Amino acid sequence: MARCDEFDNVSAWHDGEVNPVEAGRIEAHLASCAVCRGTADFLAQTRQSLRRSARADVPARAVQETKSLDKPVRPRRRLALAALLAAASFGVGAALLLSRGGIAQAMADELVSHHLRGFAREKPCELDSSDPAVIARWLEQRLGYAVAVPAMPGAKLLGARLCQLEGDRTAALMYMQDDKPVTVFVPRPGSSAAVAAESLSRGEVRCARAPLRNRICAKTAQQPMLAVAETSEDTLAAALEAP
């Protein structure tokens, strides 16, 4: 089975990150493309597996999908797909371990899933920029709320993209810190993700251990934020604590 060039678009459609016109185009494509229907099924099954409370086998379709990619897979995408398969195989989403505070399992799974899928794309950012002011203006124009772009010491700001957390359009800021990808989600005030950040943070920078050796750290100074990275709690928390 060949790899279709619509792979990235199908992934964005599955995550609810396309406008209605683009969604209609992709859905029409799915009706005629078996490869992309398989991709959509793979993404749906992976998300379901992340949320199961019991151990689960990797869906056969998911295994076949990764084997069927004719084109070479970039290292970043290969790592992300391997991580998603590991999650499906071991049901780690159900084994969320909390250090201080708490965050709902479903929210943690969704944050990690968006983080992995964002950096698995050929072009991770919708806006490539290292200028916080440029990114803040771009996000506010598209989301309708102000977004603080934190300066994270030791991390390079790559840009930003939009995603949906429990149905709310959300800002996702993308960084690289010590060659590890970091996503900082800045949700709409009052949204489920903002409430989750406040619950975990409790007025400080606090962290939870999440699936696939990732950490989720929350901050509520300025506005609620949730950072996700495969790094130590101390490293991620220290970077997020910066003004």
C-alpha positions in Angstrom: 0.0 0.0 0.0 1.5 3.3 -1.1 1.8 6.3 1.2 -0.6 9.1 0.0 0.7 12.7 0.1 -2.5 13.7 2.0 -1.1 12.0 5.2 -0.5 15.3 7.1 -3.9 16.7 6.0 -5.7 13.6 7.3 -3.9 13.9 10.6 -4.9 17.5 10.9 -8.5 16.7 10.0 -8.6 13.9 12.6 -7.4 16.4 15.3 -10.1 18.9 14.3 -7.5 21.4 13.1 -8.9 22.3 9.7 -11.6 24.7 8.6 -15.0 23.5 7.3 -14.0 23.9 3.6 -10.8 21.9 4.1 -12.6 19.3 6.1 -15.1 18.8 3.3 -12.3 18.4 0.8 -10.5 15.8 3.0 -13.6 13.9 3.6 -14.3 13.7 -0.1 -10.7 12.4 -0.5 -11.2 9.8 2.2 -14.2 8.4 0.3 -12.0 7.6 -2.7 -8.6 6.8 -1.1 -8.2 3.5 0.7 -4.7 4.5 2.0 -6.0 7.6 3.7 -9.1 5.8 5.1 -6.6 3.4 6.7 -4.6 6.3 8.1 -7.8 7.8 9.6 -8.7 4.4 11.1 -5.2 4.1 12.5 -5.3 7.5 14.2 -8.8 6.8 15.6 -7.7 3.5 17.0 -4.5 4.9 18.5 -6.5 7.6 20.4 -8.9 5.0 21.7 -6.0 2.8 22.8 -4.4 5.7 24.7 -7.6 6.0 26.7 -8.2 2.4 27.5 -7.9 1.5 31.2 -6.7 -2.1 30.4 -3.7 -3.4 28.5 -4.4 -3.7 24.8 -2.8 -5.2 21.8 -1.6 -2.9 19.0 -4.3 -2.8 16.4 -3.3 -4.9 13.4 -4.2 -2.0 11.1 -1.9 0.3 13.0 1.0 -2.1 12.6 0.3 -2.5 8.9 0.0 1.2 8.4 3.5 1.8 9.7 4.9 -1.0 7.5 3.2 0.2 4.4 4.9 3.6 4.2 6.9 3.4 1.0 8.6 6.8 1.4 11.3 7.1 4.0 10.0 8.4 7.3 11.8 11.3 8.9 13.4 10.5 12.3 11.1 12.9 14.1 8.0 11.2 12.6 9.4 7.7 13.1 9.9 8.4 16.8 6.4 9.9 17.2 4.8 6.9 15.5 6.8 4.5 17.6 5.7 6.3 20.7 2.0 6.1 19.7 2.3 2.4 19.0 4.0 1.9 22.3 1.1 3.7 24.0 -1.4 1.5 22.2 0.5 -1.6 23.1 1.0 -1.1 26.8 -2.0 1.0 27.7 0.2 3.5 29.4 -2.4 6.2 29.1 -4.3 4.4 31.9 -1.3 4.3 34.1 -0.8 8.1 34.5 1.4 8.6 37.5 1.1 11.9 39.3 3.8 13.6 41.3 2.2 16.7 42.8 -1.4 17.7 42.2 -3.5 15.9 39.6 -4.9 16.0 36.1 -7.6 13.9 34.5 -6.3 10.9 32.5 -8.2 11.8 29.4 -6.8 15.3 29.4 -3.3 14.0 29.9 -3.6 11.6 27.0 -5.0 14.3 24.7 -2.1 16.7 25.6 0.5 14.0 24.9 -1.2 12.9 21.7 -1.3 16.5 20.3 2.4 17.0 21.4 3.5 13.9 19.5 1.4 14.4 16.5 2.5 18.1 16.2 6.2 17.2 16.1 5.5 14.2 13.8 4.4 16.5 11.0 6.7 17.4 8.1 6.0 21.0 9.0 5.3 21.1 12.8 4.4 24.8 13.0 1.7 26.6 11.1 3.6 29.8 11.8 7.4 29.6 11.8 8.8 32.4 14.0 11.1 32.9 16.9 9.6 36.3 17.7 7.1 36.1 20.6 5.3 39.3 19.6 4.7 38.0 16.1 3.4 34.7 17.4 1.2 36.4 20.0 -0.4 38.6 17.4 -1.0 35.7 15.0 -2.6 33.5 17.7 -4.9 36.3 19.0 -6.1 37.0 15.5 -7.1 33.4 15.0 -8.3 32.5 18.4 -9.8 35.7 19.7 -8.0 35.7 23.0 -4.6 37.0 24.1 -1.8 34.5 24.3 1.4 35.1 26.4 4.4 33.5 24.8 6.8 32.5 27.5 10.6 32.9 27.2 11.9 29.5 28.2 15.6 29.6 29.2 17.6 27.1 27.2 14.8 26.5 24.7 14.5 27.7 21.1 11.1 29.0 20.1 10.1 27.4 16.7 6.7 28.8 16.2 3.1 28.0 16.9 0.1 26.0 15.6 -3.6 25.6 16.5 -5.1 22.5 18.0 -8.3 21.5 19.8 -8.4 20.3 23.4 -11.8 18.8 24.3 -13.4 20.8 21.5 -11.8 24.2 22.3 -9.4 25.7 19.8 -6.2 26.1 21.6 -2.8 27.8 21.1 0.2 25.4 20.9 3.6 27.0 21.2 6.5 24.8 19.9 10.1 24.8 21.3 13.2 22.7 21.2 15.1 22.3 24.5 18.3 20.2 24.5 17.2 18.5 21.3 13.9 17.5 22.8 10.6 18.9 21.6 8.4 20.9 24.0 4.8 22.0 23.4 3.3 24.7 25.6 -0.5 24.8 25.3 -2.2 28.1 26.2 -5.9 27.4 26.4 -8.8 29.7 26.3 -9.6 31.1 29.8 -12.4 29.1 31.3 -11.9 26.1 29.0 -11.5 22.5 30.2 -7.7 22.7 29.6 -7.5 26.0 31.5 -9.3 24.4 34.4 -7.0 21.4 34.3 -3.9 23.7 34.4 -5.4 25.5 37.4 -6.1 22.2 39.1 -2.6 20.9 38.6 -0.8 24.1 39.2 -2.6 25.4 42.3 -0.8 28.8 41.9 2.7 27.4 41.3 4.5 25.5 38.6 3.7 21.9 39.3 4.2 18.7 37.2 2.7 15.3 36.6 4.3 12.2 35.1 2.5 11.4 31.9 2.6 8.6 29.2 5.7 7.7 27.3 8.1 9.2 29.8 6.7 12.7 29.1 6.0 15.3 31.8 3.2 17.7 32.0 3.8 20.9 33.9 1.2 23.6 34.6 1.6 27.3 35.2 -1.1 29.8 35.9 0.8 33.1 36.3 -0.2 35.5 33.5 -2.6 32.8 32.2 -3.0 29.0 32.4 -0.4 27.0 30.5 0.3 23.3 30.1 3.8 22.2 28.9 4.5 18.7 27.6 8.0 17.2 27.0 9.9 14.0 27.4 12.3 15.5 29.9 12.8 15.7 33.7 10.2 17.5 35.8 12.9 19.9 37.2 14.1 20.8 33.7 10.6 21.5 32.3 9.4 23.2 35.5 12.5 25.5 35.6 12.0 26.5 32.0 8.3 27.2 32.5 8.9 29.3 35.7 10.7 32.0 33.7 8.6 35.2 33.3 
